[in-house]
């Protein structure tokens, strides 16, 4: 009986082990099917597949870089990130035939090799297990690209000439976020503006403009490097009017465009004028006039600098409306230093009527100061014979004096020439008279000699 009990116990134990083994085998088969069914799990249209060193999940072991392509895939684009400066990879097809950068069927394969990656597009790839051979980075991922796109919030409805705009975009492959750090060295993201050629606006017939490129490097307005948030910054310092924003994604073998609805770029709401002074004791008066159609005048503050004729600069700011009367105007005194060309560069910071904060650069403004230093006082007689004092520009007076001096010298030269001509005539006349006299004397002497004979 004890033997029968032992046999029964061993039988039950064997059944349980077989059951557990079958369950584990089923799970393994299910996980393996996830690897095999590339189209359903790994490479669905519009998604990306990531592969690393697991052999069980949907990742490629980096030591042999094997991956499987489903039979129903019509086209696949792969990116392999490798050691900088290394040779392009070699792809081994399921039948053992190799595809190299220098040897492939151009009708089915497109290949771009860079210093750090290979990008390969294959039409109707052979189903089955593939292998990539090369110095592929162990920590990198083989990226399967299907539908790369960038998502960007629409630009503001009210946009002002001179504004600097910051836009943030995020890259997706289908519906999946691309968080591969190396990918930022592959994609080129540009911001272009195209005129809608509406004859009602100033930008009618204007050329297309490339404004900036998106960056994920932590510089300028990009907050964090490598966070997959691509930041673009551009200055709207071109003609006001209706523009079509176009965001372009360029990969070596793929180009995509995102067109947003046209925006209307309004003229700068800030106008500069200066009332100049002509004496050193009185400063010039700078006046800023703010158009309130799109902006809140009371919200504006200004930072600027003035460049004097001797190239020295002086910064200034206008924070409050000192007169406290009209929020649409600001005034600032500019010291009188010397005559000449003055330049004003100004930045404004404020809020639109819809509550959006903005910053913009006002077009450079120049003004010329003549001043008393360029003038002299002259006393003249009017039509009635009375004396009057007038201010005459030094340059004009110097020119008049120069002209008068030249006229006087010319008159003296003419007088001298006339005197020389008179002397010449006298000399010639005297010479002729002497010649005639000598001839007459000679004639008389000759006659007398003939008479004596």
C-alpha positions as CSV (number, residue, x, y, z in Angstrom):
1,X,0.0,0.0,0.0
2,X,2.8,2.4,0.9
3,X,4.3,1.6,-2.6
4,X,1.0,2.4,-4.3
5,X,0.8,5.7,-2.3
6,X,4.3,6.6,-3.4
7,X,3.5,5.8,-7.0
8,X,0.4,7.9,-6.8
9,X,2.3,10.8,-5.2
10,X,4.9,10.7,-8.0
11,X,2.2,10.6,-10.6
12,X,0.5,13.7,-9.2
13,X,3.8,15.5,-8.9
14,X,4.6,14.7,-12.6
15,X,1.2,15.9,-13.7
16,X,1.7,19.2,-11.8
17,X,5.2,19.7,-13.3
18,X,3.9,18.9,-16.8
19,X,1.1,21.4,-16.3
20,X,3.4,24.1,-15.0
21,X,5.8,23.4,-17.9
22,X,2.9,23.6,-20.4
23,X,1.8,27.0,-18.9
24,X,5.3,28.4,-19.1
25,X,5.7,27.1,-22.6
26,X,2.4,28.7,-23.6
27,X,3.5,32.0,-22.1
28,X,6.9,31.7,-23.9
29,X,5.0,30.9,-27.1
30,X,2.8,33.9,-26.6
31,X,5.7,36.2,-26.0
32,X,7.5,34.7,-29.0
33,X,4.5,35.4,-31.1
34,X,4.8,39.0,-30.1
35,X,8.2,39.0,-31.7
36,X,7.1,37.2,-34.8
37,X,3.9,39.3,-35.4
38,X,5.8,42.4,-36.5
39,X,2.9,44.0,-38.2
40,X,0.5,43.6,-35.2
41,X,2.9,44.5,-32.4
42,X,6.3,45.7,-33.4
43,X,5.8,47.6,-36.6
44,X,2.2,48.7,-36.9
45,X,1.6,51.4,-39.4
46,X,2.2,54.8,-37.8
47,X,4.3,53.5,-34.9
48,X,7.9,52.7,-34.1
49,X,9.6,49.6,-32.8
50,X,12.3,49.7,-30.2
51,X,14.7,46.8,-29.9
52,X,17.4,46.2,-27.3
53,X,19.0,43.2,-25.5
54,X,16.3,41.0,-24.2
55,X,15.6,38.0,-26.6
56,X,12.1,37.6,-25.2
57,X,10.4,41.0,-25.5
58,X,10.2,43.1,-28.7
59,X,13.8,44.2,-28.6
60,X,16.9,43.2,-30.5
61,X,20.0,41.9,-28.6
62,X,22.7,44.3,-29.4
63,X,25.3,41.6,-29.8
64,X,23.8,40.2,-32.9
65,X,21.2,42.9,-33.9
66,X,18.6,40.5,-35.2
67,X,15.1,41.5,-36.0
68,X,12.2,40.1,-37.9
69,X,10.1,41.6,-40.7
70,X,6.5,40.6,-41.2
71,X,5.4,39.3,-44.6
72,X,2.6,41.9,-45.1
73,X,4.9,45.0,-44.8
74,X,5.0,46.9,-48.1
75,X,7.8,49.3,-47.0
76,X,10.0,49.9,-44.0
77,X,12.4,52.7,-43.1
78,X,15.1,51.8,-40.5
79,X,17.6,54.0,-38.7
80,X,20.7,52.4,-37.1
81,X,22.7,54.6,-34.8
82,X,26.4,53.7,-34.7
83,X,29.8,54.8,-33.5
84,X,30.8,58.2,-34.9
85,X,33.0,57.9,-37.9
86,X,32.5,54.1,-38.2
87,X,31.7,52.4,-41.5
88,X,28.1,51.9,-42.7
89,X,26.4,48.8,-41.5
90,X,25.7,45.7,-43.5
91,X,22.2,44.2,-43.6
92,X,21.8,40.4,-43.9
93,X,18.5,39.2,-45.4
94,X,16.8,36.0,-44.3
95,X,18.2,34.2,-47.3
96,X,21.8,35.2,-46.3
97,X,22.2,37.8,-49.1
98,X,23.9,41.0,-47.9
99,X,22.9,44.5,-48.6
100,X,25.7,47.1,-48.4
101,X,25.9,50.8,-48.9
102,X,27.9,50.2,-52.0
103,X,25.9,47.2,-53.3
104,X,22.1,47.3,-53.3
105,X,19.1,47.3,-55.7
106,X,18.3,51.0,-56.2
107,X,14.8,50.1,-57.3
108,X,14.0,48.6,-53.9
109,X,16.5,50.2,-51.5
110,X,17.3,53.8,-50.6
111,X,20.3,54.4,-48.3
112,X,21.7,57.4,-46.6
113,X,24.9,57.1,-44.5
114,X,26.1,59.7,-42.1
115,X,28.9,60.0,-39.6
116,X,26.6,58.6,-36.8
117,X,23.8,56.7,-38.4
118,X,22.5,54.8,-41.4
119,X,18.9,55.4,-42.7
120,X,17.6,52.7,-45.0
121,X,14.3,52.6,-46.8
122,X,13.3,49.1,-48.2
123,X,10.4,48.5,-50.5
124,X,8.7,45.0,-50.2
125,X,11.4,43.7,-47.8
126,X,12.0,39.9,-47.6
127,X,9.9,38.5,-44.7
128,X,11.8,36.7,-41.9
129,X,14.7,37.2,-39.6
130,X,17.2,40.0,-40.6
131,X,20.5,40.9,-39.1
132,X,22.5,44.2,-38.9
133,X,26.3,44.0,-38.8
134,X,28.4,47.0,-37.8
135,X,29.5,49.2,-34.9
136,X,26.0,49.9,-33.7
137,X,25.9,51.7,-30.4
138,X,25.0,49.3,-27.6
139,X,22.7,51.8,-25.9
140,X,21.0,52.9,-29.1
141,X,17.8,51.6,-30.5
142,X,17.0,50.5,-34.1
143,X,14.2,53.0,-35.0
144,X,11.5,51.9,-37.5
145,X,10.2,55.1,-39.1
146,X,6.7,55.1,-40.6
147,X,4.9,58.5,-40.2
148,X,7.1,61.2,-38.7
149,X,5.3,64.4,-37.8
150,X,5.6,67.4,-35.6
151,X,2.8,68.8,-33.4
152,X,2.8,72.5,-32.9
153,X,0.3,74.8,-31.2
154,X,-1.3,77.4,-33.6
155,X,0.4,80.8,-33.7
156,X,-1.4,83.7,-31.9
157,X,-4.2,85.4,-33.7
158,X,-2.7,88.8,-33.1
159,X,0.9,89.0,-34.2
160,X,2.8,92.3,-34.4
161,X,5.7,93.3,-36.6
162,X,9.0,93.2,-34.7
163,X,7.8,90.5,-32.3
164,X,10.0,87.6,-31.3
165,X,7.9,84.4,-31.1
166,X,8.7,81.2,-29.4
167,X,7.1,78.0,-30.6
168,X,7.5,74.5,-29.2
169,X,7.0,71.3,-31.3
170,X,7.0,67.7,-30.3
171,X,8.1,64.9,-32.7
172,X,5.9,61.8,-33.2
173,X,6.1,58.7,-35.3
174,X,2.5,57.9,-35.9
175,X,0.9,58.2,-32.5
176,X,4.1,57.3,-30.6
177,X,6.4,59.9,-29.0
178,X,10.0,59.8,-30.4
179,X,12.2,59.9,-27.3
180,X,15.4,58.7,-28.9
181,X,18.1,61.2,-28.1
182,X,20.1,60.5,-31.2
183,X,17.1,61.3,-33.4
184,X,17.6,65.1,-33.0
185,X,20.8,64.8,-35.1
186,X,18.8,63.1,-37.9
187,X,15.8,65.4,-38.3
188,X,16.0,69.0,-39.6
189,X,13.0,71.1,-38.5
190,X,12.5,74.4,-40.3
191,X,10.0,77.3,-40.0
192,X,9.1,79.0,-43.3
193,X,6.7,81.8,-44.0
194,X,5.0,82.1,-47.4
195,X,3.1,85.2,-48.6
196,X,-0.5,84.5,-49.5
197,X,-0.1,87.1,-52.3
198,X,-3.2,89.0,-51.2
199,X,-3.0,92.3,-53.0
200,X,-4.7,94.0,-50.1
201,X,-1.6,93.7,-48.0
202,X,2.0,95.1,-48.1
203,X,3.6,91.6,-48.5
204,X,1.9,91.0,-51.9
205,X,4.5,89.3,-54.1
206,X,7.0,88.9,-51.3
207,X,9.5,86.0,-51.5
208,X,9.3,83.0,-49.2
209,X,11.2,83.4,-45.9
210,X,13.1,80.8,-43.9
211,X,12.9,82.1,-40.4
212,X,14.5,79.6,-38.1
213,X,15.2,75.9,-37.2
214,X,13.8,74.0,-34.3
215,X,16.4,72.9,-31.7
216,X,16.5,70.7,-28.7
217,X,19.9,71.8,-27.4
218,X,19.1,73.8,-24.2
219,X,20.2,77.0,-25.8
220,X,18.4,80.3,-26.4
221,X,14.7,79.8,-25.6
222,X,15.0,76.0,-25.5
223,X,14.6,75.2,-21.8
224,X,16.1,71.7,-21.5
225,X,18.3,69.8,-23.9
226,X,17.2,66.3,-24.9
227,X,13.7,66.6,-23.5
228,X,12.1,66.0,-27.0
229,X,10.7,69.5,-27.0
230,X,12.0,71.3,-30.0
231,X,12.0,75.0,-29.7
232,X,11.9,77.6,-32.5
233,X,12.5,81.3,-32.1
234,X,12.1,83.8,-34.8
235,X,11.9,87.6,-35.3
236,X,9.0,89.0,-37.3
237,X,11.0,91.8,-38.9
238,X,9.5,91.7,-42.3
239,X,6.7,93.2,-44.2
240,X,3.3,93.3,-42.5
241,X,0.5,91.3,-44.2
242,X,-1.0,87.9,-44.6
243,X,1.5,85.0,-44.2
244,X,1.2,81.2,-44.4
245,X,3.3,79.4,-41.7
246,X,4.8,76.1,-43.0
247,X,6.8,73.8,-40.7
248,X,9.0,71.4,-42.6
249,X,10.5,68.1,-41.3
250,X,13.5,66.9,-43.3
251,X,15.0,63.5,-42.9
252,X,17.6,62.1,-45.3
253,X,14.9,60.0,-47.1
254,X,11.7,61.7,-45.9
255,X,10.2,65.2,-46.0
256,X,7.0,66.3,-44.3
257,X,5.2,69.6,-44.1
258,X,2.8,71.0,-41.5
259,X,0.8,74.0,-42.8
260,X,-1.1,76.1,-40.4
261,X,-3.9,78.6,-41.3
262,X,-2.6,82.0,-42.5
263,X,-2.0,84.7,-39.9
264,X,-2.1,88.4,-40.2
265,X,1.0,90.2,-39.3
266,X,0.1,93.7,-38.1
267,X,2.3,96.8,-38.3
268,X,4.2,97.9,-35.2
269,X,1.9,99.7,-32.7
270,X,4.7,102.0,-31.6
271,X,5.7,105.2,-33.4
272,X,8.8,107.2,-32.5
273,X,9.3,111.0,-32.9
274,X,11.8,113.5,-31.5
275,X,11.6,117.2,-31.0
276,X,15.2,118.3,-31.4
277,X,16.9,121.1,-29.5
278,X,19.4,123.6,-31.0
279,X,21.1,124.7,-27.8
280,X,23.2,122.7,-25.3
281,X,21.1,123.8,-22.3
282,X,17.9,122.3,-23.6
283,X,17.6,118.4,-24.1
284,X,15.9,116.8,-27.0
285,X,12.4,115.3,-26.3
286,X,11.6,111.7,-27.3
287,X,7.9,110.9,-27.9
288,X,6.5,107.4,-28.1
289,X,3.0,107.0,-29.5
290,X,1.1,103.7,-28.9
291,X,-1.7,102.5,-31.1
292,X,-4.3,100.8,-28.8
293,X,-6.1,98.7,-31.4
294,X,-4.3,95.5,-30.6
295,X,-2.3,96.2,-27.4
296,X,-2.9,97.6,-23.9
297,X,-0.9,100.9,-23.8
298,X,-0.7,101.0,-20.0
299,X,1.0,97.6,-20.0
300,X,4.0,98.6,-22.1
301,X,7.5,99.2,-20.7
302,X,10.5,100.1,-22.8
303,X,14.3,99.4,-22.8
304,X,16.5,101.1,-25.4
305,X,19.7,102.9,-26.1
306,X,20.7,106.0,-28.0
307,X,23.9,106.2,-30.2
308,X,25.3,109.7,-30.4
309,X,27.2,111.2,-33.4
310,X,30.6,110.3,-31.8
311,X,29.5,106.6,-31.6
312,X,29.1,106.7,-27.8
313,X,25.9,104.9,-26.5
314,X,23.7,105.5,-23.5
315,X,21.0,103.1,-22.3
316,X,17.6,104.3,-21.1
317,X,14.3,102.8,-20.0
318,X,10.7,104.0,-19.8
319,X,8.8,102.1,-17.2
320,X,5.9,104.4,-16.2
321,X,4.0,107.1,-17.9
322,X,5.6,110.1,-16.1
323,X,2.9,112.5,-17.2
324,X,0.1,110.1,-15.9
325,X,-2.2,111.7,-18.4
326,X,-2.4,109.6,-21.6
327,X,-1.3,105.9,-21.4
328,X,-0.9,105.9,-25.2
329,X,2.1,108.3,-25.1
330,X,5.5,108.2,-23.4
331,X,8.2,110.9,-23.2
332,X,11.9,110.9,-22.4
333,X,14.5,113.6,-22.4
334,X,17.7,113.0,-24.4
335,X,20.7,115.2,-23.4
336,X,22.1,117.6,-26.0
337,X,25.8,116.6,-26.6
338,X,26.7,117.7,-30.1
339,X,25.2,118.2,-33.6
340,X,25.0,115.2,-36.0
341,X,23.1,112.0,-36.6
342,X,21.5,110.3,-33.5
343,X,20.2,106.7,-33.6
344,X,17.5,105.2,-31.2
345,X,17.1,101.4,-30.8
346,X,14.1,100.4,-28.7
347,X,12.5,97.2,-27.4
348,X,9.0,97.1,-26.0
349,X,7.4,94.6,-23.5
350,X,3.7,94.5,-23.0
351,X,0.4,92.7,-23.3
352,X,-2.2,92.4,-26.1
353,X,-5.8,93.3,-25.5
354,X,-6.5,89.5,-25.3
355,X,-4.0,89.2,-22.4
356,X,-1.0,87.6,-24.3
357,X,2.4,88.8,-23.2
358,X,4.7,89.9,-26.0
359,X,8.1,91.5,-26.7
360,X,9.0,93.3,-29.9
361,X,11.8,95.4,-31.4
362,X,10.8,98.8,-32.8
363,X,12.5,99.7,-36.1
364,X,15.6,101.9,-35.6
365,X,14.9,105.6,-35.6
366,X,17.4,108.3,-36.6
367,X,17.3,112.1,-36.3
368,X,19.8,114.9,-37.2
369,X,20.7,117.8,-34.9
370,X,22.1,120.9,-36.5
371,X,22.3,123.2,-33.5
372,X,23.8,126.6,-32.9
373,X,27.3,125.2,-33.1
374,X,26.8,125.1,-36.8
375,X,25.6,128.7,-37.1
376,X,27.0,132.2,-36.9
377,X,25.3,135.5,-36.5
378,X,25.6,138.1,-39.3
379,X,24.4,141.7,-39.3
380,X,22.9,142.9,-42.6
381,X,20.7,145.7,-44.0
382,X,17.2,145.1,-45.0
383,X,15.3,146.8,-47.8
384,X,14.6,149.8,-45.6
385,X,18.3,150.2,-44.8
386,X,17.8,149.0,-41.2
387,X,20.2,146.6,-39.6
388,X,19.1,143.1,-38.8
389,X,20.8,140.0,-37.3
390,X,20.4,136.6,-38.9
391,X,21.8,133.1,-38.2
392,X,23.7,131.7,-41.0
393,X,24.9,128.1,-41.2
394,X,28.7,128.0,-40.9
395,X,29.1,125.7,-43.8
396,X,27.0,128.0,-46.0
397,X,28.9,131.0,-44.9
398,X,32.2,129.3,-45.5
399,X,31.1,128.3,-49.0
400,X,30.0,131.9,-49.7
401,X,33.3,133.3,-48.4
402,X,35.2,130.8,-50.5
403,X,33.2,131.7,-53.6
404,X,33.8,135.4,-52.9
405,X,37.5,134.8,-52.5
406,X,37.7,132.8,-55.8
407,X,35.8,135.6,-57.6
408,X,38.2,138.2,-56.2
409,X,41.2,136.2,-57.3
410,X,39.7,135.7,-60.7
411,X,39.2,139.5,-61.0
412,X,42.8,140.2,-60.0
413,X,44.0,137.6,-62.5
414,X,41.9,139.2,-65.2
415,X,43.2,142.7,-64.3
416,X,46.8,141.4,-64.3
417,X,46.3,139.8,-67.7
418,X,44.9,143.0,-69.1
419,X,47.9,145.0,-67.8
420,X,50.2,142.5,-69.3
421,X,48.4,142.7,-72.6
422,X,48.6,146.5,-72.5
423,X,52.4,146.4,-71.9
424,X,52.8,144.0,-74.7
425,X,51.0,146.3,-77.1
426,X,53.0,149.2,-76.0
427,X,56.3,147.3,-76.4
428,X,55.2,146.1,-79.9
429,X,54.2,149.7,-80.9
430,X,57.5,151.1,-79.6
431,X,59.4,148.4,-81.4
432,X,57.6,149.1,-84.6
433,X,58.2,152.9,-84.3
434,X,61.9,152.4,-83.8
435,X,62.0,150.1,-86.8
436,X,60.2,152.6,-88.9
437,X,62.4,155.5,-87.7
438,X,65.6,153.5,-88.4
439,X,64.3,152.7,-91.9
440,X,63.5,156.3,-92.5
441,X,67.0,157.4,-91.4
442,X,68.6,154.8,-93.6
443,X,66.5,155.9,-96.5
444,X,67.6,159.6,-96.1
445,X,71.2,158.7,-95.7
446,X,71.1,156.6,-98.9
447,X,69.5,159.5,-100.8
448,X,72.2,161.9,-99.7
449,X,75.0,159.6,-100.8
450,X,73.4,159.3,-104.2
451,X,73.0,163.0,-104.5
452,X,76.7,163.7,-103.9
453,X,77.7,161.3,-106.6
